[in-house]
Amino acid sequence: MNPLAELLLNECDFGAASLLPSNQIKLSEHDISHLQSNQQNQQLQQLQSVVATQLVTPLPQFAQTMEYCESKSKEKLNFARFSYNGLQIISGAKDHCCKVLDVTKARLDNQTKMQRQFNQGDTQRFRRTFYGHTDSVTDGCISPSHELLVSCSHDTELRFYNLSEADNDSLIYSETLGQLIQSMDFLSSSQLICGLENGQVLVFDLERRLNYATEIANNGSVRKLRAKKGTMGLLSADRYEQRDLRFNGPAQQILGQFNDFQMMQDRVLIASPIGGLVYDIRNTHQPMMQIPGMSLSCSSMFYDQYYLGIDPNGRLLIHTNDGSPVQYFDSQLQRKYNLSQVNGSPVEKTFCYIYDKTFYCVDAQ
């Protein structure tokens, strides 16, 4: 080393440990790059885990769907619906009969597999049949007090039965309206509301047996009518309307050709050709949710936590009330296609579906 170079090294006094070999310098640069890459990968993995949690979360499902009863009629069924407390299913068919099925007894009968003794009187059976109509029974409902059954028919007659009597022939009285009765429901414990084929809606005061008429569907027949806490929902040929009959305000209208509807607390679920439409009834300009395939029939069950429907192939659909599909094992259902209607229990994870002349009761767990 020349003297000048030696002098510079001594004065700078780097020391032996101050300088790294070139191979260690390259390794250090690699480590820094590797560290940065690891940090980026960790951030990416965290982001992917969040996205994966949202996208790969398993769909809700029912581990079991158990059919515990079927009820057959001689001719095609028009409807099957639950009572307000979910303890009975009312059905009507073209055979002029209205039937009431006790859900608790039917479920118990299935669980115990005991032989029913039909010769011991109607109190031993979980089905009761009510006769008297001379044409197709189009609708039926049980009063909020659970003591009165009302059925309506194309024979233009309303028939009132006392359910507290064991005898099927417990007719209290009948009322002839002179028009084909399409649908009805209890507006309150003392008021019954009926939709007629000519577009009128009749509200009956059951205590005084009086009625008055209000023109609701100006364009034709009332197809379906339901009531909930003083509010009426009505389906006609080209619209759905909902109005609070306790006030004289305007009706909320949703225009379209629909097949079914289900009233809820502040929503309405409508079965349309493009699928199920969920509206906030306070804003009916556009749906808040759309459920694919739910086009032929719709309902809800278990305090409106689940939506039920029938698709164009007649298959059952189940969704949570946020729109998520629910998986279920259709192999446990006797009928999988060509279903026409579905109705859910208001208080249980229980529903019934109609296939031609029969409806089937199902518990979902």
Secondary structure, 3 states (H helix, E strand, C coil): CCHHHHHHHHHHCCCCCCCCCHHHHHHHHHHHHHHHHHHHHHHHHHHHHHHHHHHHCCCCECCCEEEEEEEECCCCEEEEEECCCCCEEEEEECCCCEEEEEHHHHHHHHHHCCCCCHHHCHHHCCEEEECCCCCCEEEEEECCCCCEEEEEECCCEEEEEECCCCCCCCEEEEEECCCCEEEEEEEECCEEEEEECCCEEEEEECCCCEEEEEECCCCCCCCEEEEECCEEEEECCCEEEEEECCCCCCCEEEECCCCEEEECCCEEEEEECCEEEEEECCECCCCCEEECCCCCEEEEECCCCEEEEECCCCCEEEEECCCCECECCHHHCCCCCCCCEEEECCCCCEEEEEECCEEEEEEEC
